[in-house]
């Protein structure tokens, strides 16, 4: 009996499963506009540039709300801040389905406004994921944890891409927003009942707490007392010091480049399949799932490789950088699609590219490794601000490229070039990866 009592529980993996499920819904909700995009473009008569601005609307507010979202996480804790985030973005997704009730400029304005609101509502999501990974996982498991919740972006397409394509084909574009928004509202209440900090979770035992603490988990990060005192941080002073760090700035810029690939996939990729490769919307929904499967597998593998390297004695810096650099090299292969005609070859190359992007998407593990203890939400929010600025620029830049050239060739070069810049950031700028500590007081 004593042996059973002393055996560590594995509650951290339950927390990770919930993070994975919520992040899957998160990315599926983001992708609804891409799946419905070709039909919306036809119904509303939008130009490529107008469609680019609609695609980017989410990211404008998502970026602007990052720092307030991070402050809310540090001030009120992840559990309640994230609950309201999930519920609100899901309700707004349901309302997206009502755009068809109006017409013309009013419909376009409503579409743009709702996407802006969804972006603001989702702002605390990934900094919240990072905070929970820091609180629940030791260093030698954190890469795997971050890779798994981050790979949900691909799993969302694998699971929901075909479903959403079928919904548009069978019931019209409005149905996508009703179904996905309703699912998100349901999971927000699952979150409320299952997620706690390590020291407050009713299922965790002392053995698991001791194990994760010894491995570097910040187990008091989500405690009520900690959340209350974090509100005294002088935000402007903290941001200045974070941005003055060459290591962190390199990570932030690298994430912008990596997210350029993400937002191409979330916005223009289905349109690429329909307009450039002449697939039906239904077929595009299924075909888009294949690179997503590769991205999901690559994402999980990248975290496993990184943590395995740590266990074999490699430094934290090498263990994180090797998968990132190798993955981005593979991601650059998408440019090859400009030189092949067969659809199966395009799908194969895109699958290889997104496998590489998945392997290299370890930025959130690096944030969990480097964020200062008193400002994990703020650091994650700053990282996400840089990263998701790509959500503003990528759809618009590609829209202009398409309008000027009438082809996706330049767009694929643009996306591949960003992968190359990400490599330069991690090899030349980041240096040693370690937890950042403020050099002057930030508490008021």
C-alpha positions as CSV (number, residue, x, y, z in Angstrom):
1,X,0.0,0.0,0.0
2,X,2.9,2.4,0.8
3,X,4.4,1.7,-2.6
4,X,1.2,2.7,-4.3
5,X,0.9,5.8,-2.3
6,X,4.5,6.8,-3.1
7,X,4.2,6.1,-6.8
8,X,4.0,9.5,-8.6
9,X,0.7,10.3,-10.3
10,X,0.7,11.4,-13.9
11,X,-1.7,14.3,-13.7
12,X,0.6,16.5,-15.8
13,X,-0.3,14.3,-18.8
14,X,-4.0,14.8,-18.2
15,X,-3.4,18.6,-18.2
16,X,-1.5,18.2,-21.4
17,X,-4.4,16.2,-23.0
18,X,-6.7,19.1,-22.1
19,X,-4.3,21.6,-23.5
20,X,-4.1,19.6,-26.7
21,X,-7.9,19.3,-27.0
22,X,-8.4,23.0,-26.4
23,X,-5.6,24.0,-28.8
24,X,-7.1,21.8,-31.5
25,X,-10.5,23.6,-31.2
26,X,-8.6,26.9,-31.1
27,X,-6.9,26.2,-34.5
28,X,-10.0,24.7,-36.0
29,X,-11.9,27.9,-35.2
30,X,-9.1,29.9,-36.7
31,X,-9.2,27.8,-39.9
32,X,-12.9,28.1,-40.4
33,X,-12.4,31.2,-42.4
34,X,-9.9,29.4,-44.7
35,X,-12.2,26.5,-45.4
36,X,-15.2,28.8,-46.0
37,X,-13.0,31.3,-47.8
38,X,-13.4,30.2,-51.4
39,X,-17.2,30.2,-51.0
40,X,-17.2,33.5,-49.1
41,X,-15.0,35.0,-51.8
42,X,-17.5,34.0,-54.4
43,X,-20.7,35.0,-52.5
44,X,-19.3,38.4,-51.4
45,X,-17.3,39.1,-54.6
46,X,-14.1,39.8,-52.8
47,X,-10.8,40.5,-54.6
48,X,-7.6,38.7,-53.6
49,X,-6.4,41.8,-51.6
50,X,-9.8,42.1,-49.9
51,X,-9.6,38.4,-49.0
52,X,-6.1,38.9,-47.7
53,X,-7.3,41.7,-45.3
54,X,-10.2,39.5,-44.1
55,X,-7.8,36.6,-43.5
56,X,-5.5,39.0,-41.5
57,X,-8.3,40.6,-39.4
58,X,-7.9,37.9,-36.7
59,X,-4.2,38.6,-36.3
60,X,-4.5,42.4,-36.0
61,X,-6.4,42.1,-32.7
62,X,-4.7,38.9,-31.6
63,X,-1.4,40.7,-31.7
64,X,-2.7,43.9,-30.0
65,X,-4.3,41.9,-27.2
66,X,-1.3,39.8,-26.4
67,X,0.3,42.0,-23.8
68,X,-3.1,42.7,-22.0
69,X,-3.8,38.9,-22.2
70,X,-0.4,38.1,-20.7
71,X,-1.0,40.6,-17.9
72,X,-4.4,38.9,-17.2
73,X,-2.7,35.5,-17.0
74,X,-0.1,36.7,-14.6
75,X,-2.6,38.7,-12.5
76,X,-5.6,36.2,-12.3
77,X,-4.0,32.9,-13.2
78,X,-4.4,30.7,-16.2
79,X,-7.5,28.7,-15.2
80,X,-10.1,31.5,-15.2
81,X,-8.5,33.8,-17.8
82,X,-8.3,30.9,-20.3
83,X,-11.9,29.8,-19.5
84,X,-13.3,33.2,-20.4
85,X,-11.1,33.2,-23.5
86,X,-12.4,29.9,-24.8
87,X,-16.0,30.7,-24.1
88,X,-15.9,34.1,-25.8
89,X,-14.0,33.1,-28.9
90,X,-16.4,30.2,-29.4
91,X,-19.5,32.4,-29.0
92,X,-18.1,34.9,-31.6
93,X,-17.4,32.0,-34.0
94,X,-21.1,31.0,-33.8
95,X,-21.9,34.6,-34.7
96,X,-19.7,34.4,-37.8
97,X,-22.4,32.2,-39.3
98,X,-24.9,35.2,-39.2
99,X,-22.8,37.2,-41.7
100,X,-25.0,35.7,-44.5
101,X,-28.0,37.5,-43.1
102,X,-26.8,40.8,-44.5
103,X,-25.2,41.8,-47.8
104,X,-22.7,44.0,-49.5
105,X,-20.4,46.3,-47.5
106,X,-22.3,45.5,-44.3
107,X,-21.5,41.8,-44.6
108,X,-17.8,42.5,-45.3
109,X,-17.7,44.9,-42.3
110,X,-19.4,42.4,-40.0
111,X,-17.1,39.6,-41.2
112,X,-14.0,41.7,-40.6
113,X,-15.3,42.9,-37.2
114,X,-16.1,39.5,-35.9
115,X,-12.7,38.2,-36.9
116,X,-11.1,41.1,-35.0
117,X,-13.1,40.2,-31.9
118,X,-12.2,36.5,-32.2
119,X,-8.5,37.4,-32.4
120,X,-8.7,39.5,-29.2
121,X,-10.6,36.8,-27.4
122,X,-8.0,34.1,-28.3
123,X,-5.0,36.2,-27.1
124,X,-4.4,34.5,-23.8
125,X,-4.4,31.0,-25.3
126,X,-0.8,30.2,-26.1
127,X,0.8,32.2,-23.3
128,X,-1.5,30.2,-21.1
129,X,-0.3,27.0,-22.6
130,X,3.3,28.0,-21.9
131,X,2.5,29.0,-18.3
132,X,0.9,25.6,-17.6
133,X,3.8,23.8,-19.3
134,X,6.3,25.7,-17.1
135,X,4.2,24.9,-14.0
136,X,3.6,21.2,-14.7
137,X,6.6,19.8,-16.6
138,X,10.2,19.3,-15.7
139,X,12.8,20.6,-18.2
140,X,13.5,17.2,-19.8
141,X,9.8,16.7,-20.6
142,X,8.9,20.3,-21.5
143,X,10.0,20.0,-25.1
144,X,7.7,17.1,-25.6
145,X,4.8,18.8,-23.8
146,X,5.2,22.0,-25.8
147,X,5.5,20.1,-29.1
148,X,2.4,18.2,-28.4
149,X,0.1,21.1,-27.6
150,X,1.7,23.1,-30.5
151,X,1.2,20.2,-32.9
152,X,-2.6,20.5,-32.3
153,X,-2.5,23.2,-35.0
154,X,-1.9,20.3,-37.5
155,X,-4.2,17.8,-35.8
156,X,-7.0,20.4,-36.1
157,X,-6.7,20.3,-39.9
158,X,-6.4,16.5,-39.9
159,X,-9.5,16.0,-37.8
160,X,-11.6,19.0,-38.8
161,X,-10.4,19.9,-42.3
162,X,-12.3,17.1,-44.0
163,X,-15.3,17.7,-41.7
164,X,-15.4,21.4,-42.4
165,X,-15.0,20.8,-46.1
166,X,-18.0,18.4,-46.0
167,X,-20.1,20.9,-44.0
168,X,-19.5,23.6,-46.5
169,X,-20.2,21.2,-49.4
170,X,-23.4,19.8,-47.8
171,X,-24.9,22.5,-45.7
172,X,-23.3,25.8,-46.8
173,X,-20.4,27.9,-45.4
174,X,-22.5,29.1,-42.4
175,X,-22.7,25.6,-40.9
176,X,-18.9,25.5,-40.2
177,X,-19.1,28.4,-37.8
178,X,-22.2,27.1,-36.0
179,X,-20.7,23.6,-35.4
180,X,-17.2,24.7,-34.5
181,X,-18.4,27.5,-32.2
182,X,-20.8,25.2,-30.4
183,X,-18.1,22.7,-29.8
184,X,-15.8,25.3,-28.3
185,X,-18.5,26.5,-25.9
186,X,-18.9,22.9,-24.7
187,X,-15.1,22.4,-24.2
188,X,-14.8,25.6,-22.2
189,X,-16.8,24.0,-19.4
190,X,-14.7,20.8,-19.6
191,X,-11.7,23.1,-19.0
192,X,-13.3,24.7,-16.0
193,X,-13.7,21.3,-14.3
194,X,-10.4,19.7,-15.1
195,X,-7.6,22.4,-15.1
196,X,-5.7,23.5,-11.9
197,X,-2.2,24.5,-10.9
198,X,0.0,21.6,-9.6
199,X,-0.4,22.5,-5.9
200,X,-4.2,22.8,-6.2
201,X,-5.1,19.8,-8.4
202,X,-7.2,17.3,-6.4
203,X,-5.7,14.3,-8.2
204,X,-1.9,15.0,-7.9
205,X,0.2,13.4,-5.1
206,X,3.3,14.6,-3.3
207,X,5.5,12.2,-5.3
208,X,4.6,13.7,-8.6
209,X,5.0,17.2,-7.2
210,X,8.4,16.4,-5.8
211,X,9.5,14.8,-9.2
212,X,8.4,17.8,-11.4
213,X,9.8,20.4,-8.9
214,X,13.2,18.6,-8.8
215,X,13.2,18.7,-12.6
216,X,12.6,22.4,-12.8
217,X,8.9,22.8,-12.9
218,X,7.6,26.1,-11.4
219,X,4.9,24.4,-9.3
220,X,3.8,27.6,-7.5
221,X,3.3,29.5,-10.7
222,X,-0.5,28.9,-10.8
223,X,-1.1,29.2,-7.0
224,X,-3.6,31.8,-5.9
225,X,-1.1,33.8,-3.9
226,X,1.4,33.9,-6.7
227,X,-1.2,35.1,-9.2
228,X,-2.3,37.9,-6.8
229,X,1.3,39.2,-6.2
230,X,2.2,39.1,-9.9
231,X,-0.1,42.0,-10.5
232,X,2.4,44.3,-8.9
233,X,4.9,43.9,-11.8
234,X,5.8,47.2,-13.6
235,X,4.9,46.0,-17.1
236,X,6.8,48.7,-19.0
237,X,10.0,48.0,-17.1
238,X,9.6,44.3,-17.6
239,X,9.0,44.6,-21.4
240,X,12.1,46.9,-21.8
241,X,14.3,44.3,-20.1
242,X,12.8,41.4,-22.1
243,X,13.4,43.2,-25.4
244,X,16.9,44.2,-24.4
245,X,17.9,40.5,-24.2
246,X,19.6,39.4,-27.5
247,X,18.6,35.8,-26.7
248,X,14.9,36.6,-26.3
249,X,14.8,39.0,-29.2
250,X,16.3,36.3,-31.5
251,X,13.6,33.9,-30.3
252,X,10.9,36.4,-30.9
253,X,12.0,37.3,-34.4
254,X,12.5,33.6,-35.2
255,X,8.9,32.9,-34.2
256,X,7.7,35.6,-36.5
257,X,9.4,33.8,-39.4
258,X,8.1,30.3,-38.3
259,X,4.6,31.6,-38.0
260,X,4.7,32.9,-41.6
261,X,4.5,29.2,-42.6
262,X,1.7,28.6,-40.1
263,X,-0.4,31.5,-41.4
264,X,0.1,30.5,-45.0
265,X,-1.2,27.1,-44.2
266,X,-4.2,28.5,-42.2
267,X,-5.2,31.1,-44.7
268,X,-4.1,30.8,-48.3
269,X,-3.2,27.1,-48.6
270,X,-6.8,25.9,-49.3
271,X,-7.2,28.7,-51.8
272,X,-3.9,27.6,-53.4
273,X,-5.3,24.1,-53.8
274,X,-8.6,25.4,-55.3
275,X,-7.4,28.2,-57.5
276,X,-3.8,27.1,-58.5
277,X,-4.3,23.4,-58.5
278,X,-8.0,23.4,-59.5
279,X,-9.3,21.2,-56.8
280,X,-12.9,21.3,-55.5
281,X,-13.5,22.7,-52.0
282,X,-14.4,19.2,-50.8
283,X,-11.2,17.7,-52.2
284,X,-9.1,20.6,-50.9
285,X,-10.5,19.9,-47.4
286,X,-9.3,16.3,-47.6
287,X,-6.0,17.1,-49.4
288,X,-5.1,19.8,-46.9
289,X,-5.3,17.1,-44.2
290,X,-2.3,15.2,-45.6
291,X,0.4,17.9,-45.0
292,X,-1.3,18.5,-41.7
293,X,-0.8,14.8,-40.7
294,X,2.9,15.2,-41.6
295,X,3.1,18.5,-39.6
296,X,1.5,16.8,-36.6
297,X,3.9,13.9,-36.7
298,X,6.9,16.2,-37.1
299,X,5.7,18.4,-34.2
300,X,5.6,15.5,-31.8
301,X,8.9,14.1,-33.1
302,X,10.6,17.4,-32.7
303,X,9.7,17.6,-29.0
304,X,10.7,14.0,-28.5
305,X,14.1,14.5,-30.2
306,X,14.8,17.6,-28.2
307,X,14.0,16.0,-24.8
308,X,16.0,12.9,-25.8
309,X,19.0,15.0,-26.5
310,X,18.8,16.6,-23.1
311,X,18.6,13.1,-21.4
312,X,21.7,12.1,-23.4
313,X,23.7,15.0,-22.0
314,X,23.4,17.6,-24.7
315,X,23.0,21.2,-23.5
316,X,19.6,22.8,-23.5
317,X,20.7,25.1,-26.3
318,X,21.8,22.3,-28.6
319,X,18.8,20.2,-27.8
320,X,16.4,22.9,-28.8
321,X,18.3,24.4,-31.7
322,X,19.1,21.1,-33.6
323,X,15.4,20.3,-34.3
324,X,14.6,23.9,-35.1
325,X,17.3,24.4,-37.7
326,X,16.8,20.9,-39.2
327,X,13.1,21.4,-39.4
328,X,13.3,24.8,-41.1
329,X,15.7,23.4,-43.7
330,X,13.0,20.9,-44.6
331,X,10.3,23.5,-44.6
332,X,12.1,25.4,-47.3
333,X,11.4,22.6,-49.7
334,X,7.9,24.0,-50.4
335,X,9.5,26.2,-53.0
336,X,9.9,23.0,-55.1
337,X,6.1,23.1,-55.7
338,X,6.7,25.9,-58.2
339,X,8.5,23.4,-60.5
340,X,6.2,20.3,-60.4
341,X,2.9,19.8,-62.1
342,X,1.4,16.6,-60.7
343,X,-1.0,17.0,-57.8
344,X,0.5,14.0,-55.9
345,X,4.0,15.6,-56.1
346,X,2.7,18.9,-54.7
347,X,1.0,17.1,-51.8
348,X,4.2,15.1,-51.2
349,X,6.4,18.2,-51.2
350,X,4.0,20.2,-49.0
351,X,3.8,17.2,-46.6
352,X,7.6,17.2,-46.3
353,X,7.7,20.9,-45.8
354,X,5.1,20.9,-43.1
355,X,6.7,17.9,-41.4
356,X,9.9,20.0,-41.2
357,X,7.9,23.0,-39.9
358,X,6.4,20.7,-37.2
359,X,9.9,19.4,-36.2
360,X,11.1,23.0,-35.9
361,X,8.2,24.4,-34.0
362,X,9.8,24.3,-30.6
363,X,9.4,28.0,-29.9
364,X,6.9,27.5,-27.0
365,X,9.3,25.0,-25.3
366,X,12.0,27.7,-25.6
367,X,9.6,30.3,-24.0
368,X,8.9,27.9,-21.2
369,X,12.7,27.4,-20.7
370,X,13.5,31.1,-20.8
371,X,10.6,33.1,-19.3
372,X,11.3,34.8,-16.0
373,X,9.4,33.3,-13.1
374,X,7.5,36.4,-12.2
375,X,6.4,37.2,-15.8
376,X,5.7,34.0,-17.7
377,X,2.5,35.3,-19.1
378,X,4.1,38.6,-20.2
379,X,7.1,36.9,-21.8
380,X,4.8,34.5,-23.6
381,X,2.6,37.3,-24.7
382,X,5.5,39.3,-26.1
383,X,6.8,36.2,-28.0
384,X,3.3,35.6,-29.4
385,X,3.0,39.3,-30.3
386,X,6.1,39.0,-32.6
387,X,5.0,35.6,-33.8
388,X,1.5,36.5,-34.8
389,X,2.4,39.7,-36.5
390,X,3.0,37.2,-39.2
391,X,-0.7,36.6,-39.2
392,X,-1.1,40.3,-40.3
393,X,1.6,40.5,-42.8
394,X,1.5,37.0,-44.4
395,X,-2.1,37.0,-45.8
396,X,-1.8,40.6,-47.0
397,X,1.7,40.2,-48.7
398,X,0.5,37.0,-50.4
399,X,-2.7,38.8,-51.5
400,X,-0.6,41.5,-53.2
401,X,1.7,38.9,-54.7
402,X,-1.3,37.2,-56.2
403,X,-2.9,40.4,-57.5
404,X,0.4,41.5,-59.2
405,X,1.5,38.1,-60.6
406,X,-1.7,36.0,-60.8
407,X,0.3,33.1,-59.4
408,X,1.4,31.5,-56.1
409,X,5.0,31.1,-57.2
410,X,6.2,34.2,-55.5
411,X,4.2,33.5,-52.4
412,X,5.9,30.1,-51.9
413,X,9.3,31.8,-52.3
414,X,8.3,34.4,-49.7
415,X,7.2,31.7,-47.2
416,X,10.4,29.6,-47.8
417,X,12.6,32.7,-47.3
418,X,11.1,33.2,-43.9
419,X,12.2,29.7,-42.9
420,X,15.7,30.6,-43.9
421,X,15.6,33.8,-41.7
422,X,14.4,31.7,-38.7
423,X,17.5,29.5,-39.1
424,X,19.7,32.6,-39.1
425,X,18.0,33.8,-35.9
426,X,18.7,30.6,-34.0
427,X,22.2,30.1,-35.3
428,X,23.6,33.7,-35.1
429,X,21.5,35.6,-32.6
430,X,19.9,33.5,-29.8
431,X,23.1,32.2,-28.2
432,X,22.8,30.2,-25.0
433,X,19.2,29.2,-24.1
434,X,18.6,29.7,-20.4
435,X,16.0,31.2,-18.0
436,X,16.0,35.0,-18.2
437,X,16.3,37.0,-15.0
438,X,15.5,40.7,-14.7
439,X,18.6,42.8,-14.1
440,X,16.7,45.5,-12.1
441,X,13.6,45.3,-10.0
442,X,10.2,45.1,-11.8
443,X,7.9,44.9,-8.8
444,X,6.2,48.2,-7.8
